[in-house]
């Protein structure tokens, strides 16, 4: 058996492993809208995606690190800073709140000795982060309910990602996103009502997954995945 065939087939199947999770993590399809926790409604079952930050993840988070980022603000590098870490993900990305000199009252994103974000004043708030790098919160300056991705299409801009919904009447503008799990499901609060927002896979993503899966099955049955003879 030609070893080059085996290498091509193996690469094809590896694409199934790596591309499909990437699609799930970076492409946000339309979301379904499910009212929850009200009279006669289902329970809100979305758990926080973030975990309690570990000592290792917080290592290096000092005034000097904040100085290096906030020196861009007038008088922002004089310290001291008072911060609270709220949550982190598997990649060690930490979100939290920060209060510092010259009326610095904001949120921060930290990873491996570096502040990545933010300079927006409170009531801008970050609530949760998942293992796909999506962050949710509240940003009254750009649409209230806030969703952004660390290292997304425009790295370090943290622009609010505006979602589309299967219910065209649903508008999260005057609400907030409080949780996001690793399936990118979001818990939203609008007034006294909570909603579970769940992504609905687009046909293109499903077709790609099925195509890759069928290709691997066919290749295996044809013997393309067997070890090449020497």
Buried (B, 14 or more C-beta within 10 A) or exposed (E): EEEEBBEEBBEBBEBBEEBBEEBBBBEBBBBBBBBBBEEEBEEBEBEBBBEEBEEEBBEEBBBEBBBBBBEEBEEBBEBEBEBEBBBBBEBBBBBBBBBBBEEBEBBBBBBEEEBBBBBBEBEBBBBBBBBBBBBBBBBBEBBBBBBBBBEBEEEEEBEBBEBEBEEEEBEBEEBBBBBBBBEBBBBBBBEEEBBBBBBEEBEEBEEBBEEBEEBBEEBEEEEBBEEEEE
